[in-house]
């Protein structure tokens, strides 16, 4: 998951996809971001802070997968 500022920045600056660069699309993405977190949490998902540098995100994903497998 990412915070609102990170979401805004990523949508505004990406070059591989135009979604989120129009005001209506940005508003929809910002509206759904916290809702999706709540849905994921209610279903027991492991929440990863994807606003961190990619190497930290990868480490968090690996750690979470190992924990779920019982490797820790």
matplotlib code that plots the C-alpha trace (Angstrom):
import matplotlib.pyplot as plt

x = [0.0, 1.1, 0.1, -1.8, 1.2, 3.1, 0.1, -0.3, 3.3, 3.5, 0.4, 1.5, 5.0, 4.7, 5.2, 4.1, 0.3, -1.8, -4.3, -4.6, -3.3, -6.9, -8.6, -11.5, -9.1, -6.9, -9.9, -11.1, -7.6, -7.4, -10.8, -10.2, -6.7, -7.7, -10.8, -8.6, -6.3, -9.3, -10.6, -7.2, -6.8, -10.3, -9.3, -6.1, -3.7, -0.1, 0.2, 3.5, 4.5, 5.2, 6.2, 9.6, 12.6, 12.1, 14.8, 13.0, 9.7, 11.2, 12.7, 9.3, 7.6, 10.2, 10.0, 6.2, 6.3, 8.8, 6.6, 3.6, 5.5, 6.8, 10.5, 11.1]
y = [0.0, 3.6, 6.9, 9.5, 11.7, 8.8, 7.7, 11.2, 11.5, 8.1, 8.6, 12.1, 11.1, 7.7, 7.4, 3.9, 4.4, 7.5, 6.3, 8.8, 11.8, 13.0, 14.6, 12.1, 9.1, 10.6, 11.3, 7.7, 6.3, 8.5, 7.5, 3.8, 3.7, 3.7, 1.5, -1.1, -1.2, -1.7, -4.5, -6.2, -5.9, -7.3, -10.4, -10.9, -9.7, -8.8, -5.0, -3.9, -0.3, 0.2, 3.9, 2.8, 2.2, -0.9, -2.9, -2.4, -3.4, -6.5, -7.4, -6.9, -9.1, -11.9, -11.6, -11.8, -14.8, -16.6, -15.8, -17.3, -20.4, -20.7, -20.1, -17.6]
z = [0.0, -0.5, 1.0, -0.9, -1.6, -3.1, -5.2, -6.5, -7.5, -9.1, -11.2, -12.2, -13.3, -14.8, -18.5, -19.2, -18.6, -18.7, -16.0, -13.1, -15.1, -15.8, -12.7, -12.7, -12.7, -10.1, -7.8, -8.3, -7.4, -4.3, -3.2, -3.6, -2.1, 1.6, 0.9, -0.7, 2.3, 4.6, 2.4, 2.3, 6.1, 6.7, 4.7, 6.6, 3.9, 4.8, 4.2, 2.6, 2.6, -1.1, -0.6, 0.6, -1.8, -4.0, -2.2, 1.1, -0.5, -1.9, 1.4, 3.1, 0.5, 1.0, 4.8, 4.7, 2.4, 4.7, 7.7, 6.0, 5.1, 8.6, 7.7, 10.4]

ax = plt.figure().add_subplot(projection="3d")
ax.plot(x, y, z, "-o")
ax.set_aspect("equal")
plt.show()
